[in-house]
Amino acid sequence: MTYWLFQGNPKYYRIIDGIRDFEQMPWLVTRYAKDISHGDGVLIWKSGDKAGVYAIAEIIESPK
């Protein structure tokens, strides 16, 4: 299993609200899309003020 670090920038997306409110959350992947697979792990990183890992998730479908 591979783990990926997905960064959420609060200037563009309310990442904390998304983590709290959604069971599934779409994510724009601009790099390594062909390497990301169903079942891979994800660490959701919030950038900016109070930066850090705020959630652990799992890829449920391949990027499109």
N, CA, C and O atoms as a Tinker XYZ file with bonds, in Angstrom:
   256  protein
     1  N      0.855000   -1.182000    0.000000    73     2
     2  CA     0.000000    0.000000    0.000000    64     1     3
     3  C      0.893000    1.235000    0.000000    63     2     4     5
     4  O      1.905000    1.292000    0.699000    81     3
     5  N      0.500000    2.207000   -0.788000    73     3     6
     6  CA     1.201000    3.487000   -0.872000    64     5     7
     7  C      0.399000    4.541000   -0.118000    63     6     8     9
     8  O     -0.831000    4.500000   -0.099000    81     7
     9  N      1.094000    5.473000    0.496000    73     7    10
    10  CA     0.435000    6.611000    1.148000    64     9    11
    11  C      0.758000    7.880000    0.389000    63    10    12    13
    12  O      1.871000    8.053000   -0.107000    81    11
    13  N     -0.223000    8.768000    0.302000    73    11    14
    14  CA    -0.089000   10.032000   -0.396000    64    13    15
    15  C     -0.394000   11.165000    0.556000    63    14    16    17
    16  O     -1.212000   11.020000    1.465000    81    15
    17  N      0.264000   12.294000    0.347000    73    15    18
    18  CA     0.011000   13.502000    1.122000    64    17    19
    19  C     -0.748000   14.471000    0.220000    63    18    20    21
    20  O     -0.207000   14.946000   -0.778000    81    19
    21  N     -1.997000   14.762000    0.570000    73    19    22
    22  CA    -2.813000   15.710000   -0.184000    64    21    23
    23  C     -2.878000   16.998000    0.614000    63    22    24    25
    24  O     -3.254000   16.992000    1.787000    81    23
    25  N     -2.512000   18.103000   -0.023000    73    23    26
    26  CA    -2.494000   19.395000    0.659000    64    25    27
    27  C     -3.766000   20.169000    0.360000    63    26    28    29
    28  O     -4.167000   20.302000   -0.796000    81    27
    29  N     -4.394000   20.675000    1.406000    73    27    30
    30  CA    -5.563000   21.535000    1.266000    64    29    31
    31  C     -5.199000   22.948000    1.679000    63    30    32    33
    32  O     -4.803000   23.184000    2.820000    81    31
    33  N     -5.331000   23.881000    0.763000    73    31    34
    34  CA    -5.018000   25.274000    1.045000    64    33    35
    35  C     -6.302000   25.994000    1.437000    63    34    36    37
    36  O     -7.212000   26.112000    0.616000    81    35
    37  N     -6.394000   26.479000    2.676000    73    35    38
    38  CA    -7.634000   27.130000    3.127000    64    37    39
    39  C     -7.975000   28.420000    2.373000    63    38    40    41
    40  O     -9.089000   28.929000    2.501000    81    39
    41  N     -7.033000   28.953000    1.592000    73    39    42
    42  CA    -7.346000   30.119000    0.751000    64    41    43
    43  C     -8.292000   29.733000   -0.381000    63    42    44    45
    44  O     -9.023000   30.578000   -0.897000    81    43
    45  N     -8.278000   28.453000   -0.770000    73    43    46
    46  CA    -9.069000   28.000000   -1.909000    64    45    47
    47  C    -10.158000   26.997000   -1.555000    63    46    48    49
    48  O    -11.085000   26.792000   -2.337000    81    47
    49  N    -10.059000   26.372000   -0.389000    73    47    50
    50  CA   -11.009000   25.309000   -0.028000    64    49    51
    51  C    -11.151000   25.253000    1.483000    63    50    52    53
    52  O    -10.155000   25.320000    2.204000    81    51
    53  N    -12.363000   25.133000    1.962000    73    51    54
    54  CA   -12.616000   25.029000    3.403000    64    53    55
    55  C    -12.355000   23.594000    3.846000    63    54    56    57
    56  O    -13.287000   22.820000    4.066000    81    55
    57  N    -11.090000   23.254000    3.972000    73    55    58
    58  CA   -10.665000   21.875000    4.202000    64    57    59
    59  C    -11.206000   21.295000    5.507000    63    58    60    61
    60  O    -11.612000   20.133000    5.535000    81    59
    61  N    -11.219000   22.067000    6.573000    73    59    62
    62  CA   -11.718000   21.560000    7.855000    64    61    63
    63  C    -13.209000   21.266000    7.761000    63    62    64    65
    64  O    -13.669000   20.249000    8.281000    81    63
    65  N    -13.969000   22.137000    7.106000    73    63    66
    66  CA   -15.400000   21.878000    6.898000    64    65    67
    67  C    -15.609000   20.625000    6.062000    63    66    68    69
    68  O    -16.496000   19.823000    6.354000    81    67
    69  N    -14.799000   20.453000    5.025000    73    67    70
    70  CA   -14.916000   19.266000    4.184000    64    69    71
    71  C    -14.645000   17.985000    4.953000    63    70    72    73
    72  O    -15.360000   16.996000    4.789000    81    71
    73  N    -13.626000   17.996000    5.782000    73    71    74
    74  CA   -13.307000   16.814000    6.593000    64    73    75
    75  C    -14.459000   16.501000    7.536000    63    74    76    77
    76  O    -14.834000   15.341000    7.706000    81    75
    77  N    -15.010000   17.524000    8.141000    73    75    78
    78  CA   -16.082000   17.335000    9.118000    64    77    79
    79  C    -17.405000   16.916000    8.460000    63    78    80    81
    80  O    -18.124000   16.072000    8.996000    81    79
    81  N    -17.725000   17.504000    7.302000    73    79    82
    82  CA   -19.060000   17.365000    6.735000    64    81    83
    83  C    -19.235000   16.254000    5.705000    63    82    84    85
    84  O    -20.361000   15.829000    5.449000    81    83
    85  N    -18.145000   15.778000    5.110000    73    83    86
    86  CA   -18.277000   14.819000    4.013000    64    85    87
    87  C    -17.716000   13.451000    4.369000    63    86    88    89
    88  O    -16.656000   13.340000    4.986000    81    87
    89  N    -18.439000   12.419000    3.974000    73    87    90
    90  CA   -17.921000   11.060000    4.109000    64    89    91
    91  C    -16.960000   10.754000    2.962000    63    90    92    93
    92  O    -15.983000   10.027000    3.140000    81    91
    93  N    -17.245000   11.315000    1.785000    73    91    94
    94  CA   -16.359000   11.198000    0.634000    64    93    95
    95  C    -16.044000   12.600000    0.139000    63    94    96    97
    96  O    -16.907000   13.477000    0.149000    81    95
    97  N    -14.796000   12.810000   -0.297000    73    95    98
    98  CA   -14.392000   14.145000   -0.721000    64    97    99
    99  C    -13.579000   14.043000   -2.008000    63    98   100   101
   100  O    -12.505000   13.441000   -2.009000    81    99
   101  N    -14.077000   14.628000   -3.118000    73    99   102
   102  CA   -13.286000   14.622000   -4.354000    64   101   103
   103  C    -12.047000   15.494000   -4.184000    63   102   104   105
   104  O    -12.054000   16.460000   -3.420000    81   103
   105  N    -10.988000   15.142000   -4.902000    73   103   106
   106  CA    -9.730000   15.882000   -4.782000    64   105   107
   107  C     -9.098000   16.006000   -6.154000    63   106   108   109
   108  O     -9.015000   15.026000   -6.894000    81   107
   109  N     -8.652000   17.203000   -6.497000    73   107   110
   110  CA    -7.960000   17.420000   -7.765000    64   109   111
   111  C     -6.527000   16.910000   -7.628000    63   110   112   113
   112  O     -5.790000   17.332000   -6.737000    81   111
   113  N     -6.147000   16.009000   -8.511000    73   111   114
   114  CA    -4.798000   15.443000   -8.502000    64   113   115
   115  C     -4.083000   15.926000   -9.758000    63   114   116   117
   116  O     -4.517000   15.643000  -10.875000    81   115
   117  N     -2.989000   16.653000   -9.573000    73   115   118
   118  CA    -2.262000   17.189000  -10.728000    64   117   119
   119  C     -0.977000   16.427000  -11.027000    63   118   120   121
   120  O     -0.427000   16.552000  -12.121000    81   119
   121  N     -0.498000   15.648000  -10.081000    73   119   122
   122  CA     0.725000   14.864000  -10.284000    64   121   123
   123  C      0.491000   13.434000   -9.805000    63   122   124   125
   124  O     -0.301000   13.191000   -8.895000    81   123
   125  N      1.181000   12.512000  -10.423000    73   123   126
   126  CA     1.180000   11.103000  -10.018000    64   125   127
   127  C     -0.183000   10.421000  -10.132000    63   126   128   129
   128  O     -0.394000    9.381000   -9.509000    81   127
   129  N     -1.105000   10.973000  -10.903000    73   127   130
   130  CA    -2.438000   10.381000  -11.018000    64   129   131
   131  C     -2.370000    8.923000  -11.473000    63   130   132   133
   132  O     -3.145000    8.090000  -11.004000    81   131
   133  N     -1.452000    8.616000  -12.378000    73   131   134
   134  CA    -1.370000    7.235000  -12.878000    64   133   135
   135  C     -0.808000    6.270000  -11.833000    63   134   136   137
   136  O     -0.925000    5.055000  -11.989000    81   135
   137  N     -0.201000    6.799000  -10.771000    73   135   138
   138  CA     0.372000    5.954000   -9.720000    64   137   139
   139  C     -0.566000    5.747000   -8.532000    63   138   140   141
   140  O     -0.320000    4.876000   -7.698000    81   139
   141  N     -1.635000    6.537000   -8.447000    73   139   142
   142  CA    -2.574000    6.447000   -7.329000    64   141   143
   143  C     -3.569000    5.332000   -7.607000    63   142   144   145
   144  O     -4.157000    5.267000   -8.686000    81   143
   145  N     -3.755000    4.446000   -6.614000    73   143   146
   146  CA    -4.614000    3.273000   -6.807000    64   145   147
   147  C     -5.652000    3.150000   -5.700000    63   146   148   149
   148  O     -5.465000    3.629000   -4.581000    81   147
   149  N     -6.744000    2.495000   -6.049000    73   147   150
   150  CA    -7.785000    2.167000   -5.073000    64   149   151
   151  C     -7.139000    1.467000   -3.870000    63   150   152   153
   152  O     -6.328000    0.557000   -4.041000    81   151
   153  N     -7.493000    1.884000   -2.683000    73   151   154
   154  CA    -6.955000    1.269000   -1.472000    64   153   155
   155  C     -5.727000    1.964000   -0.903000    63   154   156   157
   156  O     -5.345000    1.698000    0.237000    81   155
   157  N     -5.097000    2.857000   -1.679000    73   155   158
   158  CA    -3.951000    3.604000   -1.154000    64   157   159
   159  C     -4.412000    4.507000   -0.008000    63   158   160   161
   160  O     -5.570000    4.923000    0.040000    81   159
   161  N     -3.510000    4.799000    0.895000    73   159   162
   162  CA    -3.806000    5.689000    2.007000    64   161   163
   163  C     -3.513000    7.131000    1.657000    63   162   164   165
   164  O     -2.709000    7.418000    0.770000    81   163
   165  N     -4.174000    8.037000    2.363000    73   163   166
   166  CA    -4.007000    9.473000    2.138000    64   165   167
   167  C     -3.915000   10.185000    3.479000    63   166   168   169
   168  O     -4.685000    9.906000    4.397000    81   167
   169  N     -2.974000   11.099000    3.580000    73   167   170
   170  CA    -2.902000   12.014000    4.710000    64   169   171
   171  C     -3.348000   13.374000    4.190000    63   170   172   173
   172  O     -2.796000   13.868000    3.207000    81   171
   173  N     -4.334000   13.983000    4.832000    73   171   174
   174  CA    -4.845000   15.286000    4.412000    64   173   175
   175  C     -4.139000   16.364000    5.227000    63   174   176   177
   176  O     -4.312000   16.457000    6.442000    81   175
   177  N     -3.344000   17.172000    4.538000    73   175   178
   178  CA    -2.537000   18.218000    5.148000    64   177   179
   179  C     -3.209000   19.568000    4.915000    63   178   180   181
   180  O     -3.530000   19.911000    3.777000    81   179
   181  N     -3.422000   20.331000    5.977000    73   179   182
   182  CA    -3.921000   21.701000    5.860000    64   181   183
   183  C     -2.726000   22.631000    5.910000    63   182   184   185
   184  O     -1.933000   22.587000    6.850000    81   183
   185  N     -2.599000   23.472000    4.896000    73   183   186
   186  CA    -1.490000   24.424000    4.870000    64   185   187
   187  C     -1.907000   25.717000    5.562000    63   186   188   189
   188  O     -3.061000   25.878000    5.959000    81   187
   189  N     -0.962000   26.630000    5.700000    73   187   190
   190  CA    -1.257000   27.935000    6.284000    64   189   191
   191  C     -1.197000   27.924000    7.798000    63   190   192   193
   192  O     -0.433000   27.170000    8.401000    81   191
   193  N     -2.022000   28.779000    8.406000    73   191   194
   194  CA    -2.083000   28.895000    9.866000    64   193   195
   195  C     -2.513000   27.561000   10.484000    63   194   196   197
   196  O     -3.456000   26.930000   10.008000    81   195
   197  N     -1.834000   27.144000   11.521000    73   195   198
   198  CA    -2.114000   25.861000   12.194000    64   197   199
   199  C     -1.997000   24.688000   11.220000    63   198   200   201
   200  O     -2.839000   23.790000   11.213000    81   199
   201  N     -0.950000   24.706000   10.405000    73   199   202
   202  CA    -0.721000   23.656000    9.412000    64   201   203
   203  C     -0.470000   22.314000   10.086000    63   202   204   205
   204  O      0.054000   22.248000   11.198000    81   203
   205  N     -0.853000   21.252000    9.394000    73   203   206
   206  CA    -0.599000   19.914000    9.888000    64   205   207
   207  C     -1.520000   18.906000    9.244000    63   206   208   209
   208  O     -2.364000   19.262000    8.421000    81   207
   209  N     -1.359000   17.642000    9.617000    73   207   210
   210  CA    -2.211000   16.568000    9.118000    64   209   211
   211  C     -3.491000   16.563000    9.940000    63   210   212   213
   212  O     -3.454000   16.463000   11.166000    81   211
   213  N     -4.611000   16.670000    9.258000    73   211   214
   214  CA    -5.906000   16.751000    9.931000    64   213   215
   215  C     -6.780000   15.525000    9.709000    63   214   216   217
   216  O     -7.792000   15.361000   10.391000    81   215
   217  N     -6.407000   14.657000    8.765000    73   215   218
   218  CA    -7.238000   13.478000    8.513000    64   217   219
   219  C     -6.408000   12.390000    7.829000    63   218   220   221
   220  O     -5.410000   12.662000    7.161000    81   219
   221  N     -6.852000   11.173000    8.018000    73   219   222
   222  CA    -6.310000   10.011000    7.322000    64   221   223
   223  C     -7.465000    9.434000    6.512000    63   222   224   225
   224  O     -8.565000    9.251000    7.033000    81   223
   225  N     -7.215000    9.152000    5.253000    73   223   226
   226  CA    -8.286000    8.706000    4.356000    64   225   227
   227  C     -7.791000    7.560000    3.487000    63   226   228   229
   228  O     -6.653000    7.109000    3.615000    81   227
   229  N     -8.665000    7.101000    2.604000    73   227   230
   230  CA    -8.340000    6.006000    1.685000    64   229   231
   231  C     -8.872000    6.350000    0.299000    63   230   232   233
   232  O     -9.968000    6.894000    0.165000    81   231
   233  N     -8.099000    6.033000   -0.722000    73   231   234
   234  CA    -8.530000    6.213000   -2.122000    64   233   235
   235  C     -9.617000    5.176000   -2.405000    63   234   236   237
   236  O     -9.413000    3.981000   -2.193000    81   235
   237  N    -10.784000    5.646000   -2.891000    73   235   238
   238  CA   -11.878000    4.697000   -3.160000    64   237   239
   239  C    -12.099000    4.464000   -4.653000    63   238   240   241
   240  O    -12.832000    3.552000   -5.037000    81   239
   241  N    -11.465000    5.288000   -5.500000    73   239   242
   242  CA   -11.494000    5.027000   -6.944000    64   241   243
   243  C    -10.301000    5.698000   -7.596000    63   242   244   245
   244  O     -9.752000    6.667000   -7.073000    81   243
   245  N     -9.914000    5.179000   -8.726000    73   243   246
   246  CA    -8.763000    5.726000   -9.436000    64   245   247
   247  C     -9.057000    7.130000   -9.948000    63   246   248   249
   248  O    -10.204000    7.440000  -10.269000    81   247
   249  N     -8.030000    7.991000  -10.029000    73   247   250
   250  CA    -8.239000    9.346000  -10.563000    64   249   251
   251  C     -8.735000    9.315000  -12.003000    63   250   252   253
   252  O     -8.419000    8.409000  -12.775000    81   251
   253  N     -9.520000   10.331000  -12.337000    73   251   254
   254  CA   -10.071000   10.445000  -13.696000    64   253   255
   255  C     -9.585000   11.717000  -14.325000    63   254   256
   256  O     -9.930000   12.011000  -15.469000    81   255
